[in-house]
Amino acid sequence: MNVEQCPRDECRGLFTVSLIGVDAPGGRESEPIDCPHCGVEVRSERTAGVFKTHTATAEQAAVWLKSQNST
C-alpha cells in the first residue's frame, strides 16, 4: 500500500488510499480522494468503486520517510 502526503502546507499528513468495490468498466465516476487529517480533496480518480483514506500507521510513515531521505 502506497503512502501519500497531503499537499497542503498546513497539514502535510501521511495517509493511505483503499479502493472499495469493483473497478470494472462502465458506471465510472470521478471519486474524490480526501486527506483524512484535514479533509481537503487531494485528487480524484475515475472508478466504479469508492475510495477510503486512512491515516498512515507509524510503521508506514517510517518506511515512507526513509524512502524520501534516500532520494
NUSE-343910 format. One line per field, with one value per residue: residue number from 1; residue in one letter; x, y, z of N, C-alpha, C in turn. Coordinates in nm, 3 decimals. Layout:
# residues N
k: [NUM,...];
r: [A,...];
n_xx: [X,...];
n_yy: [Y,...];
n_zz: [Z,...];
ca_xx: [X,...];
ca_yy: [Y,...];
ca_zz: [Z,...];
c_xx: [X,...];
c_yy: [Y,...];
c_zz: [Z,...];
***
This chain:
# residues 71
k: [1,2,3,4,5,6,7,8,9,10,11,12,13,14,15,16,17,18,19,20,21,22,23,24,25,26,27,28,29,30,31,32,33,34,35,36,37,38,39,40,41,42,43,44,45,46,47,48,49,50,51,52,53,54,55,56,57,58,59,60,61,62,63,64,65,66,67,68,69,70,71];
r: [M,N,V,E,Q,C,P,R,D,E,C,R,G,L,F,T,V,S,L,I,G,V,D,A,P,G,G,R,E,S,E,P,I,D,C,P,H,C,G,V,E,V,R,S,E,R,T,A,G,V,F,K,T,H,T,A,T,A,E,Q,A,A,V,W,L,K,S,Q,N,S,T];
n_xx: [0.085,0.063,0.197,0.080,0.122,-0.040,-0.086,-0.119,0.037,-0.026,-0.102,0.021,-0.006,0.034,-0.101,-0.293,-0.456,-0.747,-0.926,-1.262,-1.491,-1.570,-1.352,-1.458,-1.533,-1.758,-2.011,-1.842,-1.733,-1.603,-1.432,-1.369,-1.057,-0.984,-0.792,-0.740,-0.669,-0.708,-0.926,-0.933,-0.979,-0.756,-0.707,-0.878,-1.015,-1.125,-1.354,-1.543,-1.582,-1.540,-1.328,-1.144,-0.975,-0.700,-0.532,-0.182,0.001,0.239,0.453,0.423,0.461,0.727,0.866,0.800,0.919,1.187,1.225,1.197,1.415,1.623,1.631];
n_yy: [-0.118,0.213,0.508,0.836,1.194,1.474,1.761,2.016,2.282,2.346,2.108,1.845,1.577,1.219,0.946,0.655,0.500,0.322,0.125,0.068,-0.170,-0.282,-0.220,-0.187,-0.184,0.066,0.268,0.438,0.700,1.017,1.001,1.143,1.180,1.224,1.394,1.235,1.373,1.658,1.686,1.797,1.777,1.586,1.474,1.335,1.038,0.838,0.582,0.278,0.214,0.328,0.549,0.509,0.672,0.642,0.720,0.705,0.438,0.429,0.267,0.254,0.527,0.559,0.398,0.536,0.788,0.711,0.631,0.875,1.016,0.881,0.951];
n_zz: [0.000,-0.093,0.051,0.084,0.080,0.216,0.019,0.124,0.287,0.547,0.656,0.560,0.627,0.646,0.460,0.354,0.070,-0.007,-0.242,-0.259,-0.356,-0.693,-0.957,-1.236,-1.592,-1.721,-1.574,-1.442,-1.234,-1.133,-0.844,-0.526,-0.349,-0.033,0.217,0.525,0.748,0.730,0.564,0.308,-0.047,-0.213,-0.461,-0.749,-0.894,-1.169,-1.126,-1.069,-0.815,-0.473,-0.287,0.013,0.266,0.493,0.793,0.790,0.939,1.211,1.137,0.854,0.798,0.881,0.695,0.461,0.514,0.526,0.259,0.132,0.225,0.109,-0.154];
ca_xx: [0.000,0.144,0.170,0.075,0.129,-0.129,-0.008,-0.140,0.146,-0.080,-0.131,0.132,-0.030,0.058,-0.219,-0.302,-0.583,-0.801,-1.039,-1.369,-1.579,-1.508,-1.310,-1.496,-1.577,-1.897,-2.055,-1.731,-1.750,-1.487,-1.448,-1.267,-0.965,-0.971,-0.696,-0.811,-0.626,-0.768,-1.049,-0.925,-0.970,-0.619,-0.720,-0.990,-0.988,-1.246,-1.365,-1.678,-1.585,-1.519,-1.200,-1.141,-0.840,-0.667,-0.408,-0.072,0.050,0.376,0.544,0.412,0.523,0.873,0.913,0.786,1.023,1.316,1.233,1.212,1.552,1.720,1.626];
ca_yy: [0.000,0.333,0.620,0.965,1.308,1.585,1.870,2.142,2.316,2.349,1.972,1.754,1.447,1.097,0.860,0.552,0.501,0.191,0.126,-0.019,-0.204,-0.334,-0.122,-0.252,-0.091,0.111,0.327,0.508,0.840,1.075,0.988,1.221,1.121,1.330,1.375,1.202,1.465,1.792,1.677,1.859,1.684,1.582,1.446,1.247,0.937,0.776,0.443,0.231,0.196,0.449,0.550,0.532,0.707,0.604,0.776,0.610,0.388,0.472,0.185,0.303,0.660,0.542,0.348,0.647,0.889,0.654,0.634,1.015,1.058,0.810,1.002];
ca_zz: [0.000,-0.104,0.142,0.018,0.172,0.183,-0.038,0.195,0.379,0.683,0.700,0.525,0.689,0.567,0.457,0.251,-0.001,-0.044,-0.334,-0.212,-0.467,-0.814,-1.056,-1.362,-1.695,-1.714,-1.447,-1.377,-1.199,-1.067,-0.699,-0.455,-0.251,0.067,0.326,0.649,0.854,0.720,0.488,0.176,-0.159,-0.263,-0.604,-0.779,-0.997,-1.222,-1.085,-1.039,-0.669,-0.394,-0.217,0.158,0.308,0.629,0.845,0.783,1.067,1.243,1.055,0.717,0.794,0.892,0.566,0.366,0.545,0.485,0.114,0.091,0.260,0.026,-0.292];
c_xx: [0.090,0.100,0.175,0.083,0.035,-0.045,-0.023,-0.027,0.100,-0.102,-0.010,0.118,-0.007,-0.064,-0.206,-0.442,-0.621,-0.917,-1.139,-1.464,-1.499,-1.473,-1.332,-1.538,-1.724,-1.931,-1.946,-1.767,-1.622,-1.512,-1.336,-1.180,-0.930,-0.867,-0.773,-0.773,-0.701,-0.895,-1.046,-0.917,-0.831,-0.620,-0.847,-0.948,-1.121,-1.244,-1.512,-1.693,-1.579,-1.385,-1.221,-0.997,-0.823,-0.538,-0.300,-0.031,0.192,0.477,0.542,0.480,0.675,0.932,0.908,0.896,1.161,1.333,1.253,1.354,1.657,1.720,1.699];
c_yy: [0.125,0.439,0.748,1.075,1.417,1.701,2.004,2.166,2.313,2.210,1.880,1.615,1.332,1.007,0.756,0.557,0.358,0.211,0.023,-0.044,-0.248,-0.219,-0.184,-0.148,-0.055,0.166,0.402,0.654,0.888,1.075,1.065,1.135,1.234,1.295,1.344,1.295,1.597,1.795,1.738,1.751,1.694,1.562,1.365,1.152,0.879,0.627,0.407,0.207,0.331,0.436,0.578,0.562,0.675,0.676,0.669,0.566,0.440,0.395,0.231,0.439,0.649,0.494,0.460,0.751,0.839,0.660,0.778,1.065,0.993,0.860,1.132];
c_zz: [0.000,-0.005,0.060,0.124,0.124,0.130,0.035,0.294,0.523,0.741,0.684,0.589,0.592,0.575,0.347,0.190,-0.035,-0.140,-0.284,-0.329,-0.588,-0.907,-1.194,-1.466,-1.680,-1.578,-1.373,-1.352,-1.134,-0.917,-0.628,-0.365,-0.155,0.173,0.454,0.765,0.850,0.637,0.349,0.068,-0.220,-0.415,-0.624,-0.890,-1.042,-1.186,-1.068,-0.888,-0.598,-0.322,-0.069,0.195,0.455,0.670,0.840,0.924,1.090,1.157,0.909,0.701,0.799,0.760,0.462,0.388,0.503,0.334,0.063,0.117,0.172,-0.120,-0.306];
***
